[in-house]
């Protein structure tokens, strides 16, 4: 009897303890939902702090993860890979120790974060804006990156940066050239390179100078552009300068990006008979148009391009001599490296590592990544707001850059005030700076030789 009584007492006590525990657990689980303050917070406000692996100011961390978005498949894949190489070389220099006069080169890792090493988490957005948007969110919420970098295609940069802004994560762009990217009032988006308004002005300044020097008139221009954000913005800028400077637009042709046939477009161009063609195309389209120009014997005096496909290594590789005398705007040129010792050192490192020449794309993204990592180090933290603040305070002098800019310093919209453009021309199978004249390494060839004269 006694044993049964004791057992019953213990059983009753156990049941009572269990019941109390369940009530306590239930209260603990439901307490946050009962808080009106927590429930009222939108997901966008709380997502970034919960997602990013942040470190307090001065705290030592082992690794800093940066999410990188580039087109690594599709028509712009070679440009995306080239850009990826530029970011990787920048990280190699920051993680190592090099005798170079640039931010973070002479120390290992990020000294203000206890020597933390940088890790890139790179994704392929396939030049699809919706893919860039979803990958940007995944990089932040699942990969726990502290910042985003990319994304080459302006249309993808647009959607990815909107996601970054919503999540409160800094994003730096080193290569997209649509001017509107830095006029949206975003606080977490920054661009180091020039945009197409700067580039467009350079192209028209050069045209004005050609006419004065040669005593000729170049009145009629045609505009050819792919139909994403990059192309449509390039079209608007060209029209703006054409109107301001008295040029007649005799053909205005927009085509679907990554097209497979441009015969009708080139036939329209040939019928319009422009003096100059302004072209805004990614790699596969740029190559296709040039082949069709030759096939239909279309011979404008000049082909002036807004970079992208026209600076891709694949452009000269595929076309060979048929790329001769094409002029493109740029933010960097291989011959600049010959005049700037540090730029030559980096260009030589790039060629040794990747077995190809450094290009505008890789040079710009190298510069952008160095800028991003410099800001994280100065922030002394991986907190997104601290990084954003450090980016606004960036001031890197020209002497510490491999590109021919005045420096890196952002305006209130996140655009680098020191970014400048040049124009380069394919001459003898290589790119040379031909404008402005004070930095030119070769004299510009005008007009472009006719197809029958290119041997």
N, C-alpha and C positions, 0 to 999 in steps of 0.2 A: 504494500500500500504506500509506504513512504517513498519507495523508488518511483512509483507511478505518479505520486503527488509532485515530487521534485521535477520529474520529467515534464509534467504538465505546466509547472510554473516556468521552467526554462523555455518551453515551447511558446507559451503566451508572451514571455518577454521578448523572444526573438521576433515574433510576429509584430509586436508593438514597435520594436526598433526598426524593422524593415519598413513598416508603414510610415514612420516618421521620416526615414531616409528618402522614401519615394516622394513624399510631399515636398521635402527640401529640394530634391533634384528638379521636380516639376516647377517649383517657384523660380529656381535658378535659370531654367531654360526659357521660361516665359517672360522673365523680367525685362530683357531688352525690347521685346515686342511691345511691352506695356509703356515704354518710354516714348512719349510723343516727340521728343527732340531727335532721337535716333531714327524713328520711323519716318520723320519728315525729310531726312537727308536724301537727296537724289543720288542714284547710283554713280553718276559721273563725278560727284564730289568725293565719294569715298573710295572709288576704285583704285586710284593711283597710289595713295598711301598704303593700302592693303596689299597691292601687287608688287611694288618695288622693294627690293631688299636694301633698305636704307641704312646708312651709317651716320652716327652723330659726328659733328665737326671734330676733326683731329683723330678720330678713331681709326685704328688699324683694321683693314679688311684684306682678305687674301686675293679676292678677284672682283673686278668691276666688269659687268656684262653690258655690252652695247648691242642693240638690235639693228641690223643692217638690211635694207631692202633694195634689191636691184633686179633688172630683167636678165635672168640667166638662161632663158630659153626663148625661142621665137625670133622675130626679125631684128631685135635690138640686143641679142644675146652677146655678141662680141663686144659691144660697148659696155654692157653691164659687167662682163667679166673683166674688162679693162679697168673699170671703175672699182670693182672689188679688189683687184690687185693693188690699186693705189691706197685703199684703206688698210689693207693687210700690211703693206710696207710701213705705213705710218705707225701701226701698232707694234711692229717688230722693232722699230727705232725707239719707241717709248718704253717698251718692256726691256730693251737691252741697254747698252751704254755706248754712246758714240761721240766722237769729238766734232760735233756740229753745232753751229750757233743758231739753234732753233729751240722752241719750248720743249722741255722734258727729254732732250736727247742725251744730255751728259749725266743723267741719273738713271737708275734702274727702276722701272715701274712708276707709280705715282707717289712721290715722296711725302706729300701731305696726307696721304692715306696709308702710311706705314709701308710704302713700297709695293702696294697692291698692283698685281698684273692685270692687264686688260684682256678680256676675251670677247671676240666678236661672234654673235649668233646671226649668221647670214641666211636670208631666205630669198627665194625666187618668186617675184610677183607676176611674172609672165607678161608684163606690160598691161595688166588688167587692173583698172582702178578699184574694182570691188575686191579683187584678190589682195591688193595692197592694203586696203582698209581692214580686211579681216586678219591679215598677217600682222599688221601693226598692233591690233588689239591682242592677238595671241602672244606676241613677243612680250608685251607688257604684263598681261594677266597670268600667263603660264610660264614663260621663260624668265620672268622677273628681271627684265633688263631695266637699267636706270635711265636710259636715253635711247632715242631712235636716230638713225642716220640713213639718208637716201632721198629720192628713190629713182633718180635719172629721168624717167618719163614725167613730164610736168603734170599730166592728168593723174598719175598714181601718187605723186608727191602731194597733190591737192587733197585727195581722200585720206591718205595716211596721216597727214599733218592735222586734219580735222579730228581724227581719232586721238592723236597725241594731245591736242588741245583739250578735248573732252575728258581725257584721263589725267590731265595735269602733268604730262611727261614732256621734257624738252626734246625737240627734234631739230637737227641741223641738216641742211641740204647743201651739197657742194657742187651741184651741176645743173639742176633744172633751171631753165631760163625764162619761163613765162613770167612777165612782170607782175601780173596780178597775184602771184603767190605771196608777196609781201605787202599787199594792200588790203588784207582782209581783217585787220585788227586783231590778229592772233598774238598772244603773249608768250607762247612757248615755241614758236617757230622762228628759225634763223637761217639766213642764206649767206654764204661767204663769197660766191662767185658773182660776176656781172649778170645782168638780165638782158633780154633782147632789145630793150629800148636803148641801152648803152651800145650794144652791138650794132643795132640798126643805124644809129647816128654815125658810128664809125664807117659803115659801108657807104652811106650817102656822102659823108665828108670826103671819102676817097674818090667817089664818082665826080664830085665837084672839082676836086684837085686834078683828076685826069683830064677833064675838059679844058681846064685852064692851061695845063702844061702842054697838051697836044693840039690845042686850038680846034677842038671838035665839039659837036653837039650830040648829046645822048639824051634825047627827049622821051623816047618810048620805052616803058618797062613792062614786063610781065611778072605776075606773082603766081608761084606754084606752091601749094602747101597741103600737107596731110591734115585730116579733119579732126584731130584731137586738140586738147588745150594748147599744146606747144605750137601746132600749126596755125590754129585760128588766131592766136595772139601775135604770132609772127606776121601774119597777113595784115592785121590791124595796124601794127607798128609801121610796116612798109608803106601802107596807104597813107598813113599820117605824114610821114616824111616826104613822100612823093607829092602830096598836096601842098605842103609847106614850101617845097623847093621847086615847084613848077614842072614836075615830071608827069607825063600822061600814062595812065595804066591802061594798056591796050588789051591785056588778057588777065583774067582773074580766075584761076583754076584751083579748086579744092578737090581732093580725091580721097577715097577711103584708105586709111592707114593699112599697111601690109597688103597692098593690092597685088594682083598677079598680072595685070595688063594695063598699059598706059598709052597704047597706040592712039586712041582718039584724043587724049589730052595733048599729046605731042603734035598731032595734026592741027589742033586748034592753035597751039603756040606758033607753029610754022606759018599758018595763015595770017596770024596777027603781026608777024615780022617785027618783034621787039628788038631794040638795041641791046637790052640787058634783061636777063632772067634772075629774079630773086627767088631762091628755093628754100623751103623748110621741110626737110624729110629725114626720117630715120634710115638706118643702114640699108635694109633690103630694098626700100623704095628708091633711095638715092642711086643705088647701083642699077636698078631696073630702068630708071629714067635716063641715065647716062647711056646705057646700051641702046635704048630706043631713040635717043637723040642721034646717035651715030647711024643707026639703021635707017632712019628717015632723013638723014643729012640735014639736021637742024643746026644752024651755025650762028647763034647770037654772038655779039662782040664780047660779051662777058657772062659767065655764070657765077653769081654771087650767092653763097649759101650761108645759112644760119647754123653752121656747125653740125652737131649730131652725127648723121650718117656720113657726112663729108669729112669728118675727122677720125672716123673709125678706122683702125688698121686694115680692116677687111676691104674698105673702099679702094685703096691703092693696090692691095694684093689681088683682088678680083679683076679690076679694070686695067691694071698695068699702065701702059702709055696713054690709054684713053681717059685717064684722070688728069692728064697734063693741062696746066694753066687754069684749072678751076680755082676760084678764090673763095675762101671761107673765113668767117669771123672766128675768133678764138680768144681764149684767156691765157693761153700758153703755147709756145712753139718750141720744137727741139733745138733750134738755133739759139734760143735764149739761154739754154744751159751752157753754151760755149762762152757766154759773156758773164755768167754768174757762177763762180766756183762751187758754191754750195748746191746750186741747182744741178750742176754737172755731176757732182758726187752722188746725188740722189738718183739722177737719171741713169748713171752707170750701175748703181746698186739694183735699180729696177730691171735693167736689161740683163744683168747677170742672174738675177733670181727668176725672171719670167721668160727669158729668151725672146724678148720683143722690146721695141722702143717705147719709152714713156710717151704718152700722148696728152692732149688737152684733158681728156676725161680722167685719166689716172692722176695727173698733176693736180687738177682741181679737187678731186676727192681725197688725195693725200693731204692737201692743205686744209680741207674741211675737217678731216678726222683729227689732225694735229690741234686745230682750234677747239674742237669739242673736248678732247682730253685735257688740254690746257685749262679749260674752264672747270672741268670736274676736279682737277688738282687744286685750283685756286679756291674752289668751293669748300675744300677740306671735308667733303661730305658727299654721299650719294643721294641725299635728299633732293628730289626733283626741283623744289622751289629754290634751294641753295644753288643748284646747277644753273637754273634759269637766270638767277640774279648774277651769277658769275659771268654768264654769256653776255649779259647787258653791259658788263664792265670790261669786256675784252678790249685790249689795245696792243696788238702785235705789230711791231714796226716792219717796214718793207725789207729791211736787212735780214730778217729772220724768216723770210718766205722764199720759196723756189719759183713763185709766179711773179710776173712783172706788175705788181700792184703797189699802191701807196701804203698798204697795210691792211689790217683787219680790225675794224671798229664798227659796231652796229648802230644804225639809227633806231628811232622809236618803233619802226615797223619790222625790225629784225634784218634789214638789208645792210650788207657791208658797204660802208661809205668809201672804202679804199679800193674797191674792185674796179679794174680797167680792162678794156678789150684791145685786141690787135687784129689785123687782117693778115692771113697768110695764103700763099699760093703754092700749088704743086708745080715744081720746076725740076725737070730731070728726075722725076720719081720720088722727090722728097719735098717736105713742107719747109718753106722759108717765110720769114716775116717780111712783108712788103709795105706795110702801113701800120702806124705813122712813120714818116720818113726818118725821125730821129732814133728809132729803134730798128729800122729795117736792115736786114742783112743782105738782101738782093733787090735789084730794081724790078718793079712790077712789069710783067709782060702784058701789053695791050695792043691790039685786040687778041683774043684767044685764037690760036691757029685753027683753020678750018679742018674738018675731019680728014679731008684728002691730003692735008699737009702734015699730019701727025704720023711720023714714021716710027 
